[in-house]
């Protein structure tokens, strides 16, 4: 299977695709035209999308815009994710000209950069109804789902919209870069090291990465480490903050405190208290 682009398998006469992912999620960086709405039913892990990193856990809902490159990496094999895919063009021009169709188009445009929200009881029930129904009932529950998501409290999950398709070669290279970073973020990573992973010179790699992710590699690596810090602060309140900083790849406490405040707009101790 090609890493990028990734085509969602679906019948030609279906506008809404419902999919269950259980165990190990699809682990390759990929993109597709369809907008993706995913509910994490079980498990936790890391989501990389476009230029950002997010931790996910049970009860999270992620809306991923069409063509946004992304990959879910779950930490354990007992994970479960329910996903709805759709492309407005699959509904046909006649439907899209209707008021109901306009709502589908508006949501597709609204969610281009993607967002995250927390599953309410009504959202979870609607997802379950989508999984158990076909035809007109599935369409009714789908329209209700996007209505609920439009009204929900949400936070953006990407800082820019990825308009272009990524080549297969670029997809494989970016995947190697991301995988190496996620596996070794707790260790010192020099630009020369990651450039070697990408089979490029250091200068060439820096230009390549900035052009495709809209940020420097150092910024990207720092965000991975900050994301890990936030997870440890939440899941291990018994651990000293200095230990968490070291486990997340920060070699000095002063550098860690400065970077955490820069990205989270508060101190690590205040962040821990807030959760």
N, C-alpha and C positions, 0 to 999 in steps of 0.2 A: 504493500500500500504506500502510495506517495505521502510524504509528510505534509506537503502543502501544494496546491490547495486541497481541502478535504471536502468531499461531497457527502451530504446526508442521504443515505439510502431511503427512498420513499416511493410508494406507488404513484403513477402519473396522475391519478384522479383524486389525490388527497392534498389538501392545502395545509393541514395541521398534522404534524408528526409528534407522537408521544413516544418517549424512549426511557427505559429503565437501565441504569448502569449499576451493577452490583459487583463487589469485590474490588479488583484493581481497575481504576478508571483508565480511559484511553490516555496514554502517557506521552504522546507526541505533540509538540507545538503545532497548531493547525488553525486554519481560518475557513469560513464558509459564508455564503451569501445570506443564509437564513439567520434571523434573529433568534437567540437562544435564551430560554427562561429555565433556570435550573434550581430545584429545591433540594437541599442536602437533608436527606431523611436520616442518615446515620453516618458517623465517621467525622474525621477532621483532616486538614492538610493545608496545602498552599495552592493558591490560584495565581498564575502569572497571566496578565492580560495587557497587551500593547506595551506600555512603559511602566507598569506598576505591579506590585506584589501584594497579595491579600491572604490573610489566614481565613480558612472557612471551618465551620463546625455545624453540628446538627441544628436545623431551624433557620439557616441562612438561605436567602434567595438571591441569586445573581442573574441579572439581565445583561446579556452580552450582545452588543450591536453587530450587525452583519459586517463581515470582513475584518473584525477585530481579532488579531492573532492571540491565541490563549492556550493554556494547558492546566488541567486540574491534576495535582499530585497528592493523592491521599496517603496518609501515614500508615494505615492498617488495611488489611484486605477485607474487613467486614463492613466496608462503607456501602452506602446506597444513595443513589441520586436519581430523582425524577426530572425529566427535561421535556420541554415543549419547544419545537422548532417551527418557524414559519417565515415565509417570504410573501409580502403583500401581492406580488405579481401572480402567485399561485391561485389567488382568489378570482382573477379575471377582471377585466376593465368594467364590466357591467356592475359587479358587486362594489368595486372601489368607487364608483360614481354615486353610490347610495350613501346616506348619512352614516349607516353602520360601517360601511367600507372606509369612509373618511376617518372614522375613529381608529381603524386598524392602521391606516397610513400615518396618522398623527402619532400614534404610539411608536411605530417603527422609527420615525424621525426623532422623536423625543428620546429614544433609548440608544441612539447611535454610538455614544461614548460609553454606554453601559452604566448600571447602578446596582447597588446592593440594598436589600431591605430584610427585615425579619419576618418570618412566617407567622401570621396571625391564625387563629382557629378557622376563620373564613377562607383565608388563602389556602391553608392545608386541605380543607374540605373540597375546595374547587379543584385543586390538583388531583385529589383522589377521584373526583367525579370525572375528570378528563381521562384518567387511566382506565375507567370502567365503562366508558360510553363511546359510541361511534356516531358518525353521521351528523344529523342536525343537533343532537344532544351535545356532542363534543363541541360543535361550533358555538352553541349557546354558552357552555361553560368556559370556552376560550374567550369569548367576548366579555364575560363576567370577570375572568382573570385579569385581562389587560385593564379593565375598568378599575379593579381593586388596586392594581399596581400603580396606576396613574395617581390614585389618591393616597397611596402609602407614603410614610416618611422614608426617605431614601438618601443614600450618599453616593456620589460618583465613584466609579472604580477605575477610570482612566482619565488622564489629563489631556489627551488629544485623540482625534478620530483617525483611524488608519484607513485611508481610502483605496490604496493600491493593493493588488494581489502580490503575494510574496512568491518568488520562484522556489522550485523544489530545492535547488542548491542553497539558497539563502535560508530556507526553512530548516534544513539539516544543520547548517552552520550555527544559526541562532539557537537551535535546540541543544547542540553541544555546549555552547557558551552558558546557557541557562542551567543545564544539568550540572555542569562542573561547578558553577557558582553556588547552587543549592546544596551540593554535596560537600563543599569545602569552605563555606562562608565563615566557619568558626576558626579557620586557619588564616595566616597571612597570605593574601593573594596579590602578587605583583602583576603589573600590567604585562610584563614580559611572559608571565606564566599563562595568563588567559589568552594572550595573542598567539602563543604556541598551540593552545587548544584549538583556536580558530585557523591555524596554519597560515598566519599572516605576520607581517612585521608589526612592531608595536605602534608606530605612527599610522600605518594603514588600518590596523584594528581600531584605534581610537576614532578615526574618521568614519569608518564603516559602522561602528556601534552607535555613534551619535546620530548619524544620518537615519538609521533604521529604528531607533527607539526614542529619539528626541531628548536624550540625556547622555551624560558621560557614564562610562562603566563604573567609575568610583561612586557616582551618585546611586546607580543601580545596586551595587554591592552594599552600600550603606543602608538602603531601603530594605534589602533582604535581612540584614542584621537587626535593624530596628523592628521589623515585623516579628522576628524571633524573640526579641526582648519583650515585646508586648504580650506574646503568647506565654512566655515563662512567668512574667509578672502576674498574669491572670491565673495560670494553672498551678503555680508553685509559690504561694505567698510565704512559705517558710524559708525560701532561699534569699540570702542577702543580695542586694542590688549589685554589689561589686562582683559577686560570683556570676550573676546573670549576664553582666556586661562581658566578662571573660568568656563564658560559654558561647556567647553570640559573636565573638570575633573581635571585640574591642580590647586593645592591648593596654590602654590607660584609662583610668576612671574619669580624668578631666576631659579627655577627647570624647568619651562616651556621653558624659553629661551635656557637653556642648552640642553634639550631634542630635541627641534625643530632644533637647529643647528646640533645636532648629526644625525638626520634622514634626514634633508633636505639640509644640507651643506650650509645653509645661515640663516640669521636672519629672524624672522617673518615679520619685516617691509620691508626688501628687497624682500621677497617672495611676499608680497602684491603689491609692486611696479612693480614686474615683470609680474603680471597678469592683 
